[in-house]
């Protein structure tokens, strides 16, 4: 059973802050529209031309829409479950896989937050060379200062942070929409036609589409944002509505940013642009002021996304601790209803990853791909849970077994996330296990606090797989097959 949150001094926390539909939708949009959209032109141009991009967005849009429908359906079918991604995995497949889902989702948000600071510093680095591509010592110091400034701001309260997020969500969409409109005005059909089939370095159409999959996962991370923050919803039905509304709002924007860029420059040149590549594309179209305009919009957008993701990361740890799947110290909240220990752990892991990725050859791409890979297992388990309640009767499911439509959507979402794991490749899956396996120590701490047996036979099998994957990952890093 979930236990009441306690404040830092051991007292009872105040009633949970309640958020309306608009705010929940803003949380979804705010978490999805972040660093990824500003890197889309370059990321896609590295892999594919127009034809591959159209197919990739069709696949990604369909797949992620089914995931959005999954979260919408589960919010209605299982209103007793909070912090969606984690809770659905636990309800469907047991406590240990539920813990893995919670940790993986949380870790993916922390790694994703690193991409925000790297991209901000890379953007400023175009006029301040000491910041390089966001991975210099000075860039790490400044990023760390910003990280802890956000920690203290969020610590003041959920209502204050979400109010800021609503404002930032509107503000950051403006430069992205203007980019699309200006690119359409400057659109050159001949350049677009030359980019249609890809460049000399592009492989087969299938390999082009596969190469873009992790990029599409990254930009769509956050589609489950309202579900993660469901305990704060004024009405449970708003969770599903916010999920679908948020997804549909940003899908057209993401696809448009990618496609119109192919009408401005040859894809080989787009692929060589400094991140954020959107700034370079607009500079080519309208001049230097275009880069400045996009750069300012990026900083506003990324800071807003960082706020939303940090809130969600702390929420996942907090709810997992309330359900005894994380150590008890993580269930504490202060008088402003902020889970401060969970927020502190989130900031500490983000800080650690920020330092580690500064030694990478390409800190932004590595952190982006690792973020996507870490999120896939939680997504896969949530989609599989939707399939499970569609084929089995469960008295806890509102309205009985899921409808045939819900079952079909769950199957498609499961197949899509399984394909994404394949597209990610073994490299990032093994690096994910390097993080997953040691995290089991938190699960052990929680079990010992409850005086329970550490692992069931089935959980030992999962532990064995994760440890084996971690060992292979460490070996691969040591011999250089996988590099930062």
PyMOL commands that set and color helices and strands:
alter all, ss='L'
color gray80, all
select helices_A, chain A and resi 21-32+35-45+50-77+84-93+95-125+129-131+137-155+158-185+189-194+205-220+225-228+230-232+237-261+267-271+277-286+288-322+328-331+340-357+363-391+404-424+426-450+457-479
alter helices_A, ss='H'
color red, helices_A
deselect
rebuild
show_as cartoon
